[in-house]
Amino acid sequence: MSGTEDLTRTSAYWDSHVTQIYENRAEWLAHPLVKERLARLRGGQSLEDWVIGRYLRGRRIARAIGVGCGVASFELGLLELGAVERIDLYDVSQVALDTAMDTARARGVAERVRVFRQDINRVTLPPNTYDLVTFISSLHHVADLEGVLRRINGALTPQGLFFASEYVGPDRFGYPEHDTAFAKRLYRVLDPSLRSPWPELPQPNPADVEAADPTESIHSSDILAAVERIFNGIEVTPLGRALTFILWWGLNHDALYETEQGRDLVNVILDLDDALIAAGQLPNYFSYIVARKRAGRSIDGQGCGADGV
């Protein structure tokens, strides 16, 4: 299948899904108890305030780029808080970009935002231009992972900062048996009201994942290594959530929101997840990744292009 066909399918998929991610009960990130745990890792701060306080430290970003931005909640938050002066937003979904611009207008920051419906795998970026690049749950969709990261490194200013909040687990959700064993046993003993009607834990089929969105988790397992190869000053904050992510597919999502038993189960899963990862029984599936520009890195001979940048 051609790259153009893949992009068309990916764009269509996200046009219909992008605004549902943080409201859809089937998405583990949407649950308030999950959000609470993630905030606890940040000392109770929002992601925007955490990044501003921990990494920007009062520095005002003149120009930023949000790659695979979706509806750009995080990026627009940085603008609204005054941490960023101007931002360019890239995504393959026109619906997502339109939603982002509607939000920007409502918040009074639209004049500081530019949007581009483009495939980042094919975008040429101007060198030494951006003080900040963000990937919020989007880097695992990049097919040309090495090439894009090299171009991003080249597009950063000398003091530029790379920030990603990412899934770094198995490609296409092809979990190894070792990772799923505990989740499968736990699923079997759950009260039937808390799980799906199937006797065994449903698991994604990598072929089906690819068919729905050819970019989904295409090189997710190589993200951390690729960032380390290309950037300097790498700092990784593990978020864990392997058991949570694997098990969530098979749960009765309404029960997790609407019943005390369901909410208790969410807390139990999160506690078990933390314990199993701390004991080395499960790997880390999600991370915040921060890195700095590495001077002298090749950007594949690409400089300023005709992409409206």
N, C-alpha and C positions, 0 to 999 in steps of 0.2 A: 504494500500500500504506500502511496506517495506521501511525502511530508505535508502537502497541501490538503490531502484527504484527511490525514490525521488531525491537522489543525481545525478543519471544518467540524469534525466530530467532537473534538475537545471543546471548541467554542460553543457548539450547540448544547453539549452536556452542561457546561457551566452557566450558560444563559438560563437554563432551567433549574439549576441547583444552587447557584452561588449565594442567593439571598436567604437560603434556608439553613445554612450551616450552623449558625449560632442560635437558631430558634427550634430546629428540628430535634425532637426528643430522641430520635435514633442516633444522634451525634453525641458522643460521650462528653465532648467539650461544652455542650449546652447546659448540662446539669449544674444547678447552683452549688451542690456539694463539691463537685469537681472544680468549679471556678474558685470556691473557697480554699481548697487545698493548694491550687496553683498560686493564689494570692498570698497564702501563708509562706510559700517559698520565697516570695518577694517582700517579706516583712509587712504584709498587709497592703502593699501599694498596688495601684493599677500598673499594667505593663508599661504604659507611657511614662508615669512618674518614676518607675523603677529604672527604666533606661535613661531618663533624663538625669536622675540623681546619681546613678552608679557609673554611667559611662560618659555622659555629656558634661556633667559637673559645671553647669553654668555656661558652657560654651553654646553660642547660638549658631545653628547650622544655616549657612547661607543658601545652600541648594542641596536637595535630597532627591533620591529616586526610589520609588516603591515598585518592586518587580513582582508581577503576579499578585497585584494588590487586592483583587476582589472588590469589595465595597469600601475598602481603605479606611476602616474604622480606626486602626492604630495610627496610620499615617496622618489622617486628618486630625486626630487627637494631638499629635505633636505640633501641628500647625496652630491649632486653637490654643494650646498652652504656651505658644510663643517660642518654642524650642527650635522651630524650623521656619525659615522665611519663605522659601519657595520649594515646591515639590513637583516632580514629573511622575505620573502614574502610568504603569504599563500593565495591560491585561489582555487576554484573548476574548473576554466576554464583554460585549457592548452593553449588555444589561447591567453588569457589575459597574462599569465605568459611568454609565448614566446615573445609577444609584449613588455612586460616590460624588458625582458633580451636584446632584440634588442636595445631598447632605452638606457639601461644601458651601453651596449657596445659602442654605438654611442657617449655617454657622457663620456666615459672613466672611469666608476665606476663599471664595471661588476665584478671585483675581490672582491668587497665589498658587493656583493649581493648573497644571496642564495634563491632559489625558491622551494616551496613545493606545489604540487597539492593534497590538502587534504581537508576534511570536518572539519572545526574548532570545530564542535560539538563533534568530536571523537578524537581530537588531545590531547596528553599529553605533557605538557610544563614543562621544568625544573624550579624549584623554584629559586627566587631571581636572575634572569638572565638578564632581559630586563630593560633598563632605560626609554624606551618609547614604548608604544603600540598605534597604530593608527587604527581606523575604519573610512574609508571614504565612506559613503553611503553603509555600509555593515552590521552594527550591527542589522539593522532591518530585516536582512535575517537569523539571528541566531535563531534556533529552541530551543535549550537548553540555553535560555538567562541567567538564574540565574547561571547555572553550568559553562558556559563559562566565565562569568564575575568573578566568584569566582576563576577559574583557572588562569585567566589573572591577578587578584590581587595577587595571590600567585607567579606568574612568574615575577612580577615586583620587582626590587631592592628596598631597603628601601626608596630611594628618587625618585622612579619611577613615571612616568607621564602617565596618560591615556588621549588620545585625540580622540574625535569622531566628525564627521560632519554628522548629521543624520536627517532622516525623523522620526518624533515622533508622527505622526498623527494616525488616526484610522487604526486598523488592516485591511489588505487586501483592503485598500482604501474604506472601508465601511462607507462613510461619513454619519453622522446623518443629518436629514432634516434641523435642525437649521443651520448647517454649509453651506448647499447648497442653501438655500432659496434666498439669495441675488444674488449669481452667476446665478441662473436660471432666475431671473427677468432681470438681466443685459443682459444675452444671448439673451432673446427674443427681446430686443429693438436694438440690434446691427445691423449695416448695413449687409445685407446678404453676401456681398463680404468679410467680416471679420470673418465669422463663417462657420461651416460645413453645409451641406445641410439639416440637420435634424431640424425640428421645435422646438424641445426641446433639452436642453443641454445633450449630451451623458455623462453617468456616468459609472464607472467601476462596473462590477458585481463581488463581492468577490469570487464567485465560479469559474468564468472564470479566475480571477487573480491567484487563487490557482492552477487551471489546467495548466496554462502556466508555472508557477514557484512555486512549493510547498513551497518555503521559502519566497516568497515575502511578506514583512510586516507582518510576522507571529505573532510577539509580539511587534510591533512598539509602541503601546500605553503604554506599560509598561517600556520602556527603561529608562526614567528619574527616575522613582521610583526604578527600579532595581539598577541603578548606585548609587543612594543615599543610598540604603540598604547595598551596598557592599564596597564602597570606602569612602575615606575622602576628605575634601577640595573641594567639588563640586562647580564648577563655570559654569553656563549656559548662553550662549549668544543667545537669541532668534533671529531667522532669519525671523520669520513670514511666509509669502507666502502661507497662506491657500487659499485665494480667487484665487490667481494666479494659484496654483496647480489644484484646482477644475475646474476652467474655461478653463485652457489650453487645456484640452482634446477635447473641441469642437470648437476650433478656426481654422481658415485658416492659417496655420503656414507660408506658403510662403508669404502671405500678410503681416504678422507681420515683415518680413525681408525686403520685396521689395517695400513696399508702405509707403508714409509718414503717411497716415491715420492709417495703421497698427502699425507703430512705436509709433504714438501718443496713440493708444489704449493700447499698452504695458505699457507706462508711466502712463496712467490713472488707469489701473488695479493695478499697483504697489503702486500708491498713495492711492487708495481706500483700498487696502489690509492693508497698514500701519495704516490708519485711523480707520478701523473697528477693528483691533486687539488692537490698543491703547484704543479704546472706550469699549473694553470688549465684542464686538459683535461677534468676531471670535477668536478661539484659535490659538496658535502657532503650526505650523506643522513641522518646521525645526529648528534645534539648533546646535550650536557648544557646545560640552560638554567636560569639563576638570575636571579631578579628580586625587587624589593622592592615593597611596597605603595605605590601612588600615592594620596595623600590627595585626597579630594574627588571621586573617581570614582563615578559613578552605579552602583548595584547594581539598576537596573531597578525601583526601588520596593519591593524585596523585603526583608523583615526576618526575624525569627524565625518559623519555620513549625512545622507539626505533623509533623515528620519524625523525632521522637525525639531531636532535637539540643538 
